[in-house]
Amino acid sequence: MVVNLTLFLVALILGLIAAVLGRPKPPALDAGRLFSVCQSALLWGQAEEGDDAVAVWTERVTAALLYNPAGRQGWAKLDDPAGYEIPVPSHPSERALVEALRGLEPGSARFERFFADDSARSALLDDPHALGDDYDPGRWLGHGCDWEALARWAEPVQAAIGRRFEHHHLVVMAAQDALEAAGALRGALAAHASSVLLSTQGCEPSPSQGEALAVRLRELVKTPADRLVLLVLGDAGPLALEALRCDPVLRDRVVAVLLDGCPMGGVVRDPPAGLAVEERAAWLGEHFTQSALDTEIRRSTPYCVLARLEPGAIPPGDGRTPWGHQRVEEPPTPASGRRPIAVVELGAAPADRGLLDPGVFARGLLLVLAFLLGDGAPRA
């Protein structure tokens, strides 16, 4: 009897170990690379049916997409390569990139070297199948959603996106500085998911304005299943965070946030109405914390950050807000261990939003959000 019980316990333990080891794991990948490669594939899908498809595609990708596989902490590399300390372990081409930047003048020369060298071009133009299984769209979209289907935006991909966002409202938010671009993005998203455009007045993150915006956002939630994805452009960024900070009910309904070209740390010239550099940085340090944005539901909400860059800007940025000030750092984990905030770096894009078809940008966002809300969801 004792022997049988022992064998039973051993078999049970081995079964549990096998179950844990066999459980699907989220792909370990760079979300910024995924976002860029998806957009490159979509641009290929547009170009492949025309004449000189490869040349047209290459030109569009080179003009509209900014990515370098060795480009982590790009704001620091471009601004002060001489003082930049390369983290360990380093990317295979990271040291060569930093050394090259150290020998160039600030502005256009460094920008060109960073985003147009062979490594950067290869990352955007090479066959995406070479990235391996971790980047396979079928892992988070399902059967029939390979790279070819993604590029053509084929029916299986559209169906998968429809299922993923069936109970989600995509809320595109912008102040006056980005209202036209927000309207174009909302129009492109409307073909694939429920979407809404919200115009905000100013960007000052005051409690009263935050509460008013939170009320407008809560009104979009009609059923218990409804969830919100906030796509925030330009100067509306700090106000969107204030709305989330002051409303715990709203935070439970928001499953993802995009901060696209938002002056989260301030501006260097021609500032919009709102807080100065030091004030806004202090506000982030006090309010953008794991505790301040905690959720009743135990989960991590991805806060995706995308910077807008002008090629010759000094310091690197969009000509008004430095790259480093368009970011938010992931706050430290408190003693409770709860991590409701997961900052996801999507990299950079041109300050001239007209360089990329809004439809391609919208589909790229839907794809990377589908990944982050599915198999690639951050763990709380």
C-alpha positions in Angstrom: 0.0 0.0 0.0 2.8 2.4 0.9 4.7 1.5 -2.3 1.6 2.2 -4.4 1.0 5.6 -2.7 4.6 6.5 -3.2 4.4 5.6 -6.9 1.2 7.6 -7.2 2.8 10.7 -5.6 5.9 10.4 -7.9 3.6 10.1 -11.0 1.6 13.1 -9.8 4.7 15.2 -9.3 6.1 14.2 -12.7 2.8 15.0 -14.3 2.7 18.5 -12.8 6.3 19.2 -13.9 5.5 18.1 -17.4 2.4 20.3 -17.4 4.4 23.3 -16.3 7.2 22.7 -18.8 4.7 22.1 -21.6 2.7 25.3 -20.9 3.0 27.8 -23.8 5.3 30.6 -23.0 5.0 34.1 -24.4 7.5 34.8 -27.2 10.6 36.6 -26.0 10.9 39.4 -28.5 11.4 43.1 -29.0 8.1 44.8 -29.4 9.7 47.7 -31.2 11.1 45.3 -33.8 7.8 43.5 -34.1 6.0 46.9 -34.7 8.5 48.0 -37.3 8.7 44.6 -39.2 4.9 44.4 -39.3 4.7 47.8 -40.9 7.4 46.8 -43.3 5.5 43.7 -44.3 2.3 45.7 -44.8 4.1 48.2 -47.0 5.3 45.2 -49.1 1.8 44.0 -49.4 0.9 47.4 -50.9 3.8 47.5 -53.2 4.0 44.0 -54.5 1.2 44.3 -57.0 2.7 47.3 -58.8 5.7 47.9 -61.1 9.2 47.9 -59.6 7.8 46.5 -56.4 11.1 46.0 -54.6 12.3 49.5 -55.4 9.0 51.1 -54.4 8.9 49.1 -51.2 12.5 49.9 -50.3 11.9 53.6 -50.8 8.7 53.6 -48.7 10.3 51.6 -45.9 13.4 53.8 -45.8 11.4 57.0 -45.7 8.7 56.0 -43.2 10.2 53.6 -40.7 12.9 54.1 -38.1 14.5 51.1 -36.4 17.9 49.8 -35.4 18.3 46.4 -33.6 21.2 48.0 -31.6 19.2 51.1 -30.9 18.0 50.5 -27.3 18.2 53.7 -25.3 18.5 55.5 -28.6 17.8 58.9 -27.0 21.0 58.6 -24.9 23.1 57.2 -27.8 22.2 60.0 -30.2 22.4 62.8 -27.7 25.7 61.9 -25.9 27.4 58.9 -27.4 30.7 59.8 -25.8 29.2 59.5 -22.3 27.0 56.5 -23.1 27.8 53.3 -21.2 26.8 50.2 -23.2 24.7 47.8 -21.0 25.9 44.2 -20.5 25.1 42.0 -22.4 25.5 44.1 -25.4 23.9 43.7 -28.9 26.4 42.3 -31.5 26.6 45.6 -33.4 25.9 47.9 -30.5 29.5 48.8 -29.7 30.3 49.5 -33.3 27.3 51.8 -33.6 28.2 53.8 -30.5 31.9 54.2 -31.6 30.7 55.4 -35.0 28.3 58.0 -33.4 31.1 59.3 -31.2 33.0 60.4 -34.3 30.0 62.3 -35.8 28.6 65.8 -35.3 25.2 66.0 -33.5 22.2 66.3 -35.8 21.7 64.8 -39.3 25.0 62.9 -39.4 24.3 60.9 -36.3 20.6 60.4 -37.2 21.6 59.0 -40.6 24.2 56.7 -39.1 21.8 55.5 -36.5 18.8 54.7 -38.7 20.3 54.2 -42.2 23.3 51.9 -41.6 23.4 48.4 -43.0 22.2 46.8 -39.8 19.1 49.1 -39.6 18.2 48.6 -43.2 18.6 44.8 -43.0 16.3 44.7 -39.9 13.5 46.3 -41.9 14.1 44.8 -45.4 15.2 41.2 -44.7 12.8 38.3 -44.8 10.8 38.3 -41.6 10.8 34.5 -41.5 14.5 34.7 -40.5 13.4 36.2 -37.1 12.2 32.7 -36.1 9.2 31.2 -34.4 9.1 33.9 -31.7 8.0 36.5 -34.3 5.7 34.2 -36.2 2.3 36.0 -36.4 0.5 32.7 -36.2 1.6 32.4 -32.5 -0.6 35.2 -31.4 -3.1 35.5 -34.3 -3.9 31.9 -35.0 -4.0 29.4 -37.9 -3.5 30.9 -41.4 -1.9 34.1 -40.1 1.6 33.8 -41.5 3.8 36.7 -42.8 2.4 36.4 -46.3 -1.2 36.7 -45.0 -0.2 39.6 -42.8 1.4 41.5 -45.7 -1.8 41.1 -47.8 -4.0 41.8 -44.8 -5.8 38.6 -45.7 -9.1 37.4 -44.3 -7.6 35.1 -41.6 -5.7 38.1 -40.2 -8.7 40.4 -40.4 -10.8 37.8 -38.6 -8.2 37.4 -35.9 -8.0 41.1 -35.3 -11.8 41.3 -35.2 -12.0 38.6 -32.6 -9.2 40.1 -30.5 -10.8 43.6 -30.3 -14.5 42.5 -30.4 -15.2 44.1 -27.0 -12.6 46.8 -27.2 -13.1 50.5 -28.0 -10.0 52.2 -29.5 -10.0 55.7 -28.2 -7.8 58.1 -30.2 -7.1 61.2 -28.1 -5.3 64.4 -29.1 -5.1 68.1 -28.3 -5.0 70.7 -31.1 -1.4 69.9 -32.0 -2.2 66.4 -33.4 -5.9 66.6 -34.0 -5.6 66.1 -37.8 -3.3 63.1 -37.4 -5.7 61.7 -34.8 -8.6 62.0 -37.1 -6.8 60.1 -39.9 -5.8 57.3 -37.5 -9.3 57.0 -36.1 -10.6 56.7 -39.7 -8.1 54.0 -40.5 -8.9 52.0 -37.4 -12.7 52.2 -37.9 -12.5 49.7 -40.7 -11.2 47.0 -38.2 -12.5 47.8 -34.7 -14.8 50.1 -32.7 -13.0 53.5 -32.6 -13.7 56.9 -31.2 -11.9 60.3 -31.5 -11.7 62.5 -28.4 -10.4 66.0 -28.6 -8.8 67.3 -25.3 -8.5 71.0 -24.4 -4.9 71.7 -23.6 -2.4 69.4 -22.0 -2.1 70.6 -18.4 -2.5 67.5 -16.2 -4.7 69.2 -13.5 -7.0 67.1 -11.3 -10.1 68.9 -12.5 -9.3 68.3 -16.2 -8.3 64.7 -15.5 -11.6 64.0 -13.8 -13.5 65.6 -16.6 -11.7 63.5 -19.2 -12.2 60.3 -17.1 -16.0 61.0 -17.1 -15.9 61.2 -20.9 -14.0 58.0 -21.1 -16.2 56.1 -18.7 -19.3 57.0 -20.8 -17.8 54.9 -23.6 -18.2 51.8 -21.5 -21.7 50.3 -22.1 -21.4 46.7 -21.0 -19.4 44.7 -18.4 -17.4 43.2 -21.2 -16.3 46.5 -22.7 -12.6 47.5 -22.5 -10.8 50.6 -23.6 -7.5 51.0 -25.5 -6.2 54.6 -25.3 -4.2 55.8 -28.3 -2.9 59.2 -27.2 -1.1 61.6 -29.6 1.0 64.6 -28.8 0.2 67.1 -26.1 -2.7 65.1 -24.7 -0.3 62.5 -23.0 0.0 64.0 -19.5 -3.7 64.7 -19.3 -4.5 61.1 -20.3 -2.3 59.9 -17.4 -4.0 62.2 -15.0 -7.4 60.9 -16.0 -6.2 57.4 -15.2 -4.6 58.4 -12.0 -7.8 60.0 -10.6 -10.2 57.2 -11.6 -9.6 53.6 -10.3 -12.8 52.4 -12.1 -11.5 53.7 -15.4 -8.1 52.0 -14.9 -9.7 48.6 -14.6 -11.4 49.2 -18.0 -8.3 50.4 -19.8 -6.2 47.4 -21.0 -3.5 49.3 -23.0 -2.2 52.8 -23.5 -0.2 54.2 -26.4 1.8 57.5 -25.9 2.7 58.6 -29.4 5.0 61.7 -29.5 3.7 62.9 -26.1 5.8 65.6 -24.2 5.9 63.5 -21.0 9.0 65.3 -19.7 8.5 68.8 -21.1 9.6 70.8 -24.1 12.7 72.8 -25.1 11.1 75.6 -27.1 7.7 76.8 -28.2 6.1 75.0 -25.3 2.4 74.3 -25.3 0.3 75.5 -22.4 1.0 73.3 -19.4 3.8 72.4 -17.1 7.4 73.2 -17.5 10.2 70.6 -17.9 11.0 70.3 -14.2 7.4 70.4 -13.0 6.3 67.7 -15.4 9.2 65.5 -14.5 8.3 65.9 -10.9 4.7 65.1 -11.6 5.6 61.9 -13.4 7.8 60.9 -10.5 5.0 61.3 -8.0 2.0 60.1 -10.0 3.2 57.7 -12.6 4.0 54.9 -10.1 2.9 51.4 -9.7 0.8 52.4 -6.6 -0.8 55.5 -8.1 -2.0 53.6 -11.2 -2.8 50.3 -9.5 -5.8 48.2 -10.7 -8.3 46.1 -8.7 -7.8 43.4 -11.3 -4.4 41.9 -10.9 -2.7 42.4 -14.3 -0.1 44.6 -16.0 -1.3 47.2 -18.4 1.1 47.9 -21.3 2.0 51.6 -21.6 3.5 51.7 -25.1 5.8 54.6 -25.9 6.6 55.8 -29.4 8.8 58.9 -30.0 8.6 61.2 -32.9 11.9 62.4 -34.5 13.0 65.1 -36.9 16.2 64.0 -38.7 18.4 67.1 -37.9 17.0 68.0 -34.5 19.4 68.9 -31.7 18.8 67.5 -29.1 17.4 64.4 -30.8 13.6 64.7 -30.9 10.8 66.2 -32.9 12.3 69.7 -33.0 10.3 70.8 -29.9 10.4 67.9 -27.4 13.5 65.8 -26.9 13.3 62.1 -27.5 14.1 61.4 -23.9 11.2 63.7 -22.8 8.7 61.8 -24.9 9.2 58.7 -22.7 8.1 57.3 -19.4 10.3 55.1 -17.3 8.8 51.9 -15.8 8.4 52.6 -12.1 10.0 50.4 -9.5 8.0 47.5 -8.2 6.7 48.3 -4.7 6.9 46.0 -1.7 3.5 44.5 -2.5 5.0 43.1 -5.7 2.1 44.4 -7.9 3.1 45.7 -11.3 0.1 47.4 -12.9 2.4 49.4 -15.2 4.5 47.7 -17.9 6.3 50.2 -20.1 6.7 48.9 -23.7 9.2 50.7 -25.9 8.0 50.8 -29.5 11.0 52.9 -30.6 10.7 55.9 -32.9 8.8 57.2 -36.0 9.2 60.3 -38.2 7.8 63.6 -36.8 6.2 64.0 -40.3 3.3 61.7 -39.8 2.4 62.1 -43.5 5.4 59.9 -44.5 3.5 56.7 -43.6 0.0 55.7 -44.8 -2.3 56.0 -41.8 -3.8 52.6 -42.8 -0.4 50.9 -42.5 0.3 52.6 -39.1 -3.2 51.6 -37.8 -2.8 48.0 -38.8 0.7 47.9 -37.3 -0.7 49.2 -34.1 -3.5 46.6 -34.1 -1.0 43.8 -34.7 1.4 44.8 -31.9 -1.5 45.4 -29.5 -3.0 42.0 -30.4 0.3 40.5 -29.4 0.6 42.5 -26.1 -3.0 41.7 -25.2 -2.6 38.0 -26.0 0.4 35.7 -25.7 2.8 38.6 -25.2 0.8 40.2 -22.3 3.1 41.6 -19.6 2.8 39.6 -16.3 1.7 41.4 -13.2 
